[in-house]
């Protein structure tokens, strides 16, 4: 069958498709099938576009590059078109990933990050594919970043990103101004950590006034407020310290660089060079909290000038840099949760604490959802699920 025939068949189906007349269970299957078709089409499109890029055809219309030509032809952003061309060029060297792409198992966004990481470490193909099928895209992106970092000279990466740093603004179609920054993880982490206490202050003021707005809206206000305060302060050190959480294997910290599976990263921001941690240690703003590990075992929580009772919180933030719910990659504004109601126990035990994003915390509080037993990322189930902690220890139902 020719591709034009497939297009005609899909066109006929789309023309008569009425979602309102489809049962919910059938609609779910339609979503799965449509997603697979879209993914296969994106793979074919990228492979064909990469073939065009090898020729001079794309130059005939005066486009700046093959990516610009593809973007104009498909009506997509140039960055997305560039990613498509890149993963299409990498696919022939990654047969396992290519097979999954041709079956429609991977989206274009997944292919972009997987092929990038697997090209650097071909042995990671199967592991990254499994991550793509079991986790969220954010978790996959983070795992690909770690995979690439394990075989990358992080010091050179840090210097390269620094050379390519930028801060840009532009306006969207509604007339709003947008701000985008690209820099090393430790720089962005420092900015975000500095904004947090200001954001919380503004959020509390809004609640007292009866205003309910999104937390990220207050984060935007915090950035503007930080600029105003800096403008009026006339310099000087900030009055409040903020915290950046680092996780580093002790041998890597002592040696100056990680090897093998050793970890050196900022929680929520990914792998960084050891020199970045040392630079942060040499400053007092932002404040650095470091969880020192030996493999997966916590061997110490390092705080400079913090009271001992903050160690639990730091270790908890290390264990859950993102929401504890499997498949949720939210890392901003996480809320600490007691598995057993504090009003009943009057004790705060590290082993009985988790961290949730606002959405999943609401489900637990209001609808009795719960994490399955264990530690770290795990499934989050409704109260009638047999894995729910209340059901896991219940006596078996009578025959």
For each residue, the residues with C-beta under 8 A, 3 or more apart:
1: 5 6
2: 5 6
3: 6 7 44
4: 7 8
5: 1 2 8 9
6: 1 2 3 9 10
7: 3 4 10 11
8: 4 5 11 12
9: 5 6 12 13
10: 6 7 13 14 37
11: 7 8 14 15
12: 8 9 15 16
13: 9 10 16 17
14: 10 11 17
15: 11 12
16: 12 13
17: 13 14 22 30
18: 21 22
19: 22 27
20:
21: 18
22: 17 18 19 26 27 30
23: 26 27
24: 27 28
25: 28 29
26: 22 23 29 30
27: 19 22 23 24 30 31
28: 24 25 31 32
29: 25 26 32 33
30: 17 22 26 27 33 34
31: 27 28 34 35
32: 28 29 35 36
33: 29 30 36 37
34: 30 31 37 38
35: 31 32 38 39 104 107
36: 32 33 39 40 103 104 105
37: 10 33 34 40 41 104
38: 34 35 41 42 104 107
39: 35 36 42 43 101 104 105 106 107 108
40: 36 37 43 44 101 102 103 104
41: 37 38 44 45
42: 38 39 45 46 84 107 108 111
43: 39 40 46 47 88 91 101 102 104 108 111
44: 3 40 41 47 48
45: 41 42 48 49 74 84
46: 42 43 49 50 84 85 87 88 108 111
47: 43 44 50 51 88 91
48: 44 45 51 52
49: 45 46 52 53 66 70 81 84 85 88
50: 46 47 53 54 85 88 89
51: 47 48 54 55
52: 48 49 55 57 58 66 69 70
53: 49 50 58 66 69 70 85
54: 50 51
55: 51 52 58
56: 59 60
57: 52 60
58: 52 53 55 61 63 65 66 69 70
59: 56 62 63
60: 56 57
61: 58 69 72
62: 59
63: 58 59 66 68 69 72
64: 68
65: 58 68 69
66: 49 52 53 58 63 69 70 85
67: 70 71 78 81 82 85
68: 63 64 65 71 72 78 81
69: 52 53 58 61 63 65 66 72 73
70: 49 52 53 58 66 67 73 74 76 81 84 85
71: 67 68 74 75 76 77 78 80 81
72: 61 63 68 69 75
73: 69 70
74: 45 70 71 81
75: 71 72
76: 70 71 80 81
77: 71 80 81
78: 67 68 71 81 82
79: 82 83
80: 71 76 77 83 84 108
81: 49 67 68 70 71 74 76 77 78 84 85
82: 67 78 79 85 86
83: 79 80 86 87 108 109 112
84: 42 45 46 49 70 80 81 87 88 108 112
85: 46 49 50 53 66 67 70 81 82 88 89
86: 82 83 89 90 112 115 116
87: 46 83 84 90 91 108 111 112 114 115 116
88: 43 46 47 49 50 84 85 91
89: 50 85 86 92
90: 86 87 93 94 115 116 118 119
91: 43 47 87 88 94 97 98 101 111 115
92: 89 98
93: 90 119 122
94: 90 91 97 98 115 118 119 122 125
95: 98 99
96: 99 100 125 126 129
97: 91 94 100 101 106 111 114 115 118 125 128 129
98: 91 92 94 95 101 102
99: 95 96 102 103
100: 96 97 103 105 106 129
101: 39 40 43 91 97 98 104 105 106 111
102: 40 43 98 99
103: 36 40 99 100
104: 35 36 37 38 39 40 43 101
105: 36 39 100 101 129 132 133
106: 39 97 100 101 110 111 114 129 132
107: 35 38 39 42 110 111 137
108: 39 42 43 46 80 83 84 87 111 112
109: 83 112 113 137
110: 106 107 113 114 132 137 140
111: 42 43 46 87 91 97 101 106 107 108 114 115
112: 83 84 86 87 108 109 115 116
113: 109 110 116 117 140 141 144
114: 87 97 106 110 111 117 118 125 128 129 132 140 144
115: 86 87 90 91 94 97 111 112 118 119
116: 86 87 90 112 113 119 120 144 148
117: 113 114 120 121 124 128 143 144 145 147 148
118: 90 94 97 114 115 121 122 124 125 128 147
119: 90 93 94 115 116 122
120: 116 117 147 148 151 152
121: 117 118 124 147 148 150 151
122: 93 94 118 119 125
123:
124: 117 118 121 127 128 147
125: 94 96 97 114 118 122 128 129
126: 96 129 130
127: 124 130 131 147
128: 97 114 117 118 124 125 131 132 140 143 144 147
129: 96 97 100 105 106 114 125 126 132 133
130: 126 127 133 134
131: 127 128 134 135 139 140 143
132: 105 106 110 114 128 129 135 140
133: 105 129 130
134: 130 131 327
135: 131 132 139 140 143 326 327 329
136: 139 140 327 328 329
137: 107 109 110 140 141 329
138: 141 142 322 329
139: 131 135 136 142 143 322 327 329
140: 110 113 114 128 131 132 135 136 137 143 144
141: 113 137 138 144 145
142: 138 139 145 146 270 329
143: 117 128 131 135 139 140 146 147
144: 113 114 116 117 128 140 141 147 148
145: 117 141 142 148 149 270 271
146: 142 143 149 150 265 270 271
147: 117 118 120 121 124 127 128 143 144 150 151
148: 116 117 120 121 144 145 151 152
149: 145 146 152 154 157 265 270 271
150: 121 146 147 258 260 261
151: 120 121 147 148
152: 120 148 149 156 157
153: 156 157
154: 149 157 158 257 258 264 271 272 273 274
155: 158 159 257 273 275
156: 152 153 159 160
157: 149 152 153 154 160 161 273
158: 154 155 161 162 184 272 273 275 276
159: 155 156 162 163
160: 156 157 163 164
161: 157 158 164 165 182 183 184
162: 158 159 165 183 184
163: 159 160
164: 160 161 182
165: 161 162 181 182 183 184 187
166: 180 181 182
167: 179 180 181 182
168: 179 180 181
169: 177 178 179 180
170: 177 178 180
171: 175 176 177 178
172: 175 176 178
173:
174:
175: 171 172
176: 171 172
177: 169 170 171
178: 169 170 171 172
179: 167 168 169
180: 166 167 168 169 170
181: 165 166 167 168 188 191
182: 161 164 165 166 167
183: 161 162 165 187 188
184: 158 161 162 165 187 188 272 276
185: 188 189 266 269 270 271 272 276
186: 189 190 244 266 269 272 276 277 279 280
187: 165 183 184 190 191
188: 181 183 184 185 191 192 269
189: 185 186 192 193 244 266 268 269 286
190: 186 187 193 194 244 280 286
191: 181 187 188 194 195
192: 188 189 195 196
193: 189 190 196 242 243 244 286 287
194: 190 191 197 198 226 238 242 285 286
195: 191 192 198 199 219 222 223 226
196: 192 193 199 200 222 242
197: 194 200 201 240 242
198: 194 195 201 202 222 225 226 229
199: 195 196 202 203 215 218 219 221 222
200: 196 197 203 204
201: 197 198 204 205
202: 198 199 205 206 218 221 222 225
203: 199 200 206 207 215 218
204: 200 201 207 208
205: 201 202 208 209
206: 202 203 209 211 212 213 218
207: 203 204 210 211 212
208: 204 205
209: 205 206
210: 207
211: 206 207
212: 206 207
213: 206 217 218
214: 217 218
215: 199 203 218 219 332 333 358
216: 219 220 332
217: 213 214 220 221
218: 199 202 203 206 213 214 215 221 222
219: 195 199 215 216 222 223 332
220: 216 217 223 224
221: 199 202 217 218 224 225
222: 195 196 198 199 202 218 219 225 226
223: 195 219 220 226 227
224: 220 221 227 228
225: 198 202 221 222 228 229
226: 194 195 198 222 223 229 230
227: 223 224 230 231
228: 224 225 231 232
229: 198 225 226 232 233
230: 226 227 233
231: 227 228
232: 228 229
233: 229 230 236
234:
235:
236: 233
237: 284 285
238: 194 241 242 285
239:
240: 197
241: 238 284 285 286 287 305
242: 193 194 196 197 238 285 286 287
243: 193 286 287 288 289 314
244: 186 189 190 193 266 280 286 287 288 289
245: 266 267 268 289 290 291 314 317 318 321
246: 264 265 266 267 272 277 280 288 289 290 291
247: 263 264 265 266 267 290 291 293 318
248: 252 253 263 264 265 274 277 290 291 292 293
249: 252 253 258 262 263 264 292 293 294 295
250: 253 254 292 293 294 299
251: 254 255 259 262 294
252: 248 249 255 256 257 258 259 262 263 264 274
253: 248 249 250 264 274 277 292
254: 250 251
255: 251 252 258 259 274
256: 252 274 275
257: 154 155 252 264 273 274
258: 150 154 249 252 255 262 263 264 274
259: 251 252 255 262
260: 150
261: 150 295
262: 249 251 252 258 259
263: 247 248 249 252 258 271 293
264: 154 246 247 248 249 252 253 257 258 271 272 273 274 277
265: 146 149 246 247 248 269 270 271 272
266: 185 186 189 244 245 246 247 269 270 272
267: 245 246 247 317 318 321
268: 189 245 321 322 331
269: 185 186 188 189 265 266 272
270: 142 145 146 149 185 265 266
271: 145 146 149 154 185 263 264 265
272: 154 158 184 185 186 246 264 265 266 269 276 277
273: 154 155 157 158 257 264 276 277
274: 154 248 252 253 255 256 257 258 264 277 278
275: 155 158 256 278 279
276: 158 184 185 186 272 273 279 280
277: 186 246 248 253 264 272 273 274 280 281 288 290
278: 274 275 281 282
279: 186 275 276 282 283
280: 186 190 244 246 276 277 283 286 288
281: 277 278 288 290
282: 278 279
283: 279 280 286 288
284: 237 241 287
285: 194 237 238 241 242
286: 189 190 193 194 241 242 243 244 280 283
287: 193 241 242 243 244 284 304 305 306
288: 243 244 246 277 280 281 283 304
289: 243 244 245 246 301 302 303 306 310 314 317
290: 245 246 247 248 277 281 301 302
291: 245 246 247 248 298 300 301 302 314 315 318
292: 248 249 250 253 298 299 300 301 302
293: 247 248 249 250 263 296 297 298 299
294: 249 250 251 297 299
295: 249 261
296: 293
297: 293 294
298: 291 292 293 301 315 318
299: 250 292 293 294
300: 291 292
301: 289 290 291 292 298 311 314 315 318
302: 289 290 291 292
303: 289 306 310 311 314
304: 287 288
305: 241 287
306: 287 289 303 310 311
307: 310
308: 311
309: 312
310: 289 303 306 307 313 314
311: 301 303 306 308 314 315
312: 309 315 316 348 350 353
313: 310 316 317 336
314: 243 245 289 291 301 303 310 311 317 318
315: 291 298 301 311 312 318 319 350
316: 312 313 319 320 336 350 353 355
317: 245 267 289 313 314 320 321 355
318: 245 247 267 291 298 301 314 315 321
319: 315 316 375 376
320: 316 317 323 324 334 354 355 376
321: 245 267 268 317 318 331
322: 138 139 268 328 329 330 331 334 377
323: 320 328 329 330 331 334 355 356 357 360
324: 320 354 355 356 360 371 376 377 378 380
325: 328 356 357 360 371 377 378 379 380
326: 135 377 378 379 380
327: 134 135 136 139
328: 136 322 323 325 357 360 380
329: 135 136 137 138 139 142 322 323
330: 322 323 333 334 357 359
331: 268 321 322 323 334
332: 215 216 219
333: 215 330 357 358
334: 320 322 323 330 331 355 356 357
335: 355 356 357 358 361
336: 313 316 353 354 355
337: 353 354 355 356 361 364
338: 341 342 345 348 352 353
339: 352 353 354 370 371 389
340: 344 345 352
341: 338 344 345
342: 338 345 346 347 348
343: 346
344: 340 341
345: 338 340 341 342 349 352
346: 342 343
347: 342
348: 312 338 342 353
349: 345 352 353
350: 312 315 316 353
351:
352: 338 339 340 345 349
353: 312 316 336 337 338 339 348 349 350
354: 320 324 336 337 339 371
355: 316 317 320 323 324 334 335 336 337
356: 323 324 325 334 335 337 360 361 364
357: 323 325 328 330 333 334 335 360 361
358: 215 333 335 361 362
359: 330 362 363
360: 323 324 325 328 356 357 363 364 369 380
361: 335 337 356 357 358 364 365
362: 358 359 365 366 367
363: 359 360 366 367 369 380
364: 337 356 360 361 367 368 369 370
365: 361 362
366: 362 363
367: 362 363 364 382 383
368: 364 382 383
369: 360 363 364 380 381 382 383
370: 339 364 380 381 383 388 389 390
371: 324 325 339 354 374 378 379 380 381 389
372: 378 379 380 381 387 388 389 392
373: 389 392
374: 371 378
375: 319 378
376: 319 320 324
377: 322 324 325 326
378: 324 325 326 371 372 374 375
379: 325 326 371 372 387
380: 324 325 326 328 360 363 369 370 371 372
381: 369 370 371 372 385 387 388
382: 367 368 369 385 388
383: 367 368 369 370 388 390 391
384: 388 391
385: 381 382 388 391
386: 391 392
387: 372 379 381 391 392
388: 370 372 381 382 383 384 385 391 392
389: 339 370 371 372 373 392 393
390: 370 383 393 394
391: 383 384 385 386 387 388 394
392: 372 373 386 387 388 389
393: 389 390
394: 390 391
395:
396:
397:
398:
399:
